[in-house]
Amino acid sequence: MTDQDRARIIRCDDLLEADVNGEIVALHVEKGQCYGMNAVATRIWALLAEPTSPAEICAKLASEFDVDAETCRNDVQSLLADFKSEGLIRPAE
């Protein structure tokens, strides 16, 4: 496990969001950007409401979904990188 896997992160508060049929639709008002999240991204978003790490997210997802550890880690890292590039997450303090 790397330091990146243990680094605690949290979602930013800059989004307005709504649950639409079990999936999150979020609007970043400042950017004027809208985001649609599938069921897994919605679950990850929920986990990011509190400080957590990619490793903790993967452990939780592995207990809830049929996914192997390597695939989960790669997919979570990819989504978190997208969230970070969009300014949707930040390091937890």
Helices and strands as residue ranges (DSSP letters): H 3-6, E 9-11, E 15-20, E 23-28, E 33-36, H 39-47, H 54-64, H 69-85, E 89-91
